[in-house]
Amino acid sequence: MRLQIGRDMRNDMFDAKKVKQQIVKWIVEYFKNNASPVTKAVIGISGGKDSSITAALCVEALGKDRVMGVLMPQDEQHDIDMAYGICETLDIPRVEVNIGKPVCELYDAIASAGFTLNPIAIFNTPARIRMTTLYAISGIIGGRVANTSNLSEDWVGYATKFGDGAGDFSPLCDLTVTEVKAVGQALGLAAKFIDKTPLDGLCGKTDEDNLGFTYAVLDRYIREGVCEDINVKKKIDRLHEANLHKLRPMPMFKEDVVGTFHIDF
C-alpha cells in the first residue's frame, strides 16, 4: 500500500492556531489515558525546530515540570547552545548525556567482530543510541518518549527506524515542515528556534542538500500532488516507496486458522 499523494489537500489556509490547540488537547488526552498525573514527557532536544516545537507543545499541555529535555551531543556539538536555549526559554528541566564514547565503543566492537562500517551503519547508529538513551531515562523517571518526526521527513524516509523514528507519542507526524513552522509561530517561539537550518550532523550538509530538493517543493507535492520538476517528482516517489517499511507496522506471521498448524514430536 502506498500513502496517497495529495490525500490531505487543504483548500483553506492552514490554521496554525487551531491545529496547535488540537495538538495540545491531544497530548493532554494521551497522557490522561496512558500515564499517571505526574508522568513526564521525555524529549530529545537537538535545538532544531521539531524538538523545540514538540517541547513547547508538551509544556503547554502538561506544564513545564512534566517535560524533561535530554541533550545528547556526539562528542562536540557546535550548535548545542540552541538546545540549551530552548530549554531555558521553556524553563524545563534538562540533562546532558554525551553519546560520543558509547558510539565509538560500539563501532570498535563491530569492527572487532570482522565487519567494516559503512555509511548506513555510521549514520543510523547514533540515532538508535540516542533513542536507547531516551528510553533509559524514561524508564528511570517514569516517562513517555516523544517522537519528534514530521510528515515531510517521514514521507521520504529521512528518519532512522527505531532511532528518531521511534517514540511513545508523536505530535507532529501529520504535519509538513511548512506546517510545523507555522505551529511554532503560533506558539510564540523565537524565529531562531523555528527557522534554524537542519544539518545531518555528519558531513555538515543541510537536509535539503542531501535530499536534492527543498521542503517547500516536497510539502506542496504531499499536500497538493503538484511538482513541476518531473525528475524531482520521480525521486520523491522513489524515496517514498523505498521507505514505506519505516511507516508500516512490523510484518507479523499469523497462524493459518483454516489449516491448523501443529508439529508432531
N, C-alpha and C positions, 0 to 999 in steps of 0.2 A: 504494500500500500504506500502511496506517495501523498505527502501533505499537499493540499490543493493551493496552487498559486492564486493569489487574489481572493482567498476564501473569506477574508475579513475586510474586504474593501469598504472604506468608510467615506460615504458621500459628504458627510458633515465634517467640519473641522474637529480634530481630536481635542476633547475636553479634558485637559490635563488635571484640572482641579477636581473634576468629578471622578476621574479614574484614580487619582491619589486618595480620595476619600474611600473609594471602593476597596482599594488595596489595604488601607489601614483597617477597615472593618473586617476584611477577610483575614488579616493577621490576628486580630482580636479573637475572631471565631476559631481560627486554627488552634491557638493556644488554649482557648477555653475548652475545646473538645479533645485536645491531645496532650495536655500538660497540666501542671498544678498552678495555683495562683502565683507562685514565686519562680517558676521556670524561666530561665533566661534564653534569649536569642543569642547564639554564638555566631559571630560573623568574621570571616577572614577579611581584614582591612588592607587593601593594597594602596589606597589613595586615589584609585580611579573612580569613574562615575558610578559604576554598577554597585560596588561595595559601599560607597559613600551614600548613595541614594537608598539602598536597602537598609543601611543602618539608620538613616533618618526616618524612614517609614516605620521601622521597628520601635524607635524611640517614641514616635507619635502614637503608636498603637499600644505599647506596653509600659512606657516610661523609661527614663534613662538608666535607672538602676537595674533594669531587667535586660539590658543589652550589653554584651561583652564583646569588645573588639580585640581580635587576635592579629597581631602583626607578625608576618613570617618571612623576613628577608632571607635571601640565599647569599650568605656572606655579606657583602656590602650592597645596599640598595640606594642608588643615587637620589631617588625621589621619595625616600621614606618620610621626609618631612611632611609630605602631603597626607600620608597615613596618620601621622601624629596630629596633623592639623584638623582632620575631620573628627577625630576622637575628642580633641579639645573643644571644637566648635559644638559638638553634640553633648559634651560633658559626660561621656560614657567611660566606664572602667575599661582598661586596656592592659594587655600583656604582650610582650615581645618574645617570640621563640625563633631563634635563628636556625634555619634548616640546612645551612651550608655543610656542616660536618656530617650529619646523617646521610645527606645526599651523596657526598664523596665516599663515605664508607660503604654505602650500598653499591655504588659504581665499582669500587675496588673489589668488593666481594663477588660481583657478577663477572668482572674481568678475571678474577682468580679461578672462577669455575670454567674458564676457557672461552668466554664469549667476548666479542668485540662490540662495544657500544656503537649504536648508530643514532642518527638524528631523532628518530621516533622515540627511542628509549630516553635519550638525553632531554628531549622536550617535555615528555609526559611524566617522567618520574617525579620531578619536584612538585608538580601539581597534585599527584597522588599522595606524596608525603605531607603536603600541606593539609589535604583533606583528612588524612590519618591523624594529624596533629589536632585539627578542629574537633574530631570525634573523641579523641582522648580527653581534651579539655572539657568537652560537653559532658562526657561520662563522669568526670570528676565533680563538676559543679551542678550537674543535673540540668542540662540544657537541650536545646534543639538547634541543629546546624542550619543556617540559612544558605540556600543556593542563590548565587547572585547572577546567574546567566540570564541573558536576554534572548529574545526570539531571533534577532538578526544573526548573532553568533551561532546559536544552536542550528539555525537553518542550513548553514554551510559547514557545520561540524567544527567550528572554531572553539572547541571546548574539549577537555580531556575526560574520557569516560572513566568514572569512578574517581575523578580528580575534581576540578572545578565544576564538572557537570553533575556532581552528587549533592546531597543535602536532604534535609527533612521537609523543608517547605521552600517554595520558590515564588517570590512576589513579582518578579519581572519577566517571567518566562514567556508571557504572551504579549510583550511589548517590544517593538523595534527599538533600535538605538535612538532614532529620532524621537520616539515617544517617551523613552526613558529619560532623555534630556529634558523634555517638556515637564515631566513629573518632578524632576529635580528642581526646575524653576518654580513650579507650584509649591514645593516645599520651602522655598526661600533660601536654598543653598547658594553660596557664592559661586560665581561663574568658574572659578579655578577648579572646583570640585566636579563640575559638570562637563566642562569642555576640555579637560586635560587629554592630550593625545595619547591613546593607549599604545604601549610598546610591547614587543613579545618577550622582553626580559632576557633574551639570549644574544641576538646579533644587533640589537638596537633599532631594528626596523619597526615601523608602525604596523598595526593590524592591517590597515588598508594596503600598505606596500606588499605585505605577504599575501593578501587575498588577490590583489590585482584589480580591485575595483573599490569604489567608495561605499560607505554605509548608506549614503543618500541614494545611490543607484540601487543597492540591494533592497533597501526599505521600500522604495517605490515599486520594485518588482514584486515583493512579498504582498504588499497591500493592494496594488492596482493591476499587477500582472503585466506591467509595461517596462520594457528595457530596449532602448533604441539600438544598442550595440549587440549584434547577433552573437559575436564571439563571447562577450561578457555573459549574455543570457545562457549560452551553452555551458560556460564554465560554472555558473551558479547552479544550473540544473544538475551538472555532473557532480559537483561537490555535495549537493543536497541528497542525491540518490546514494552516493557512496557512504554518506554518514548517517543515514536513517537508523542504522543499528544503535546509534547513541541515544536516540529518542524513543525507540520502541522498548517495550518490556522484554526482559530476557526470554528467549525461546525456551519452553519447558516441555519435556516429554510427558505425555499423559497416557495412561494405560487405555488400551482399546476396550471400551466397555461392552462391545458386542462379542468379540472373541476374547474370553478371559485369559490373561497371561499367567502361566504358572511354570515352575521349574520342578522337575522330578529329581529327587536325590537318590 
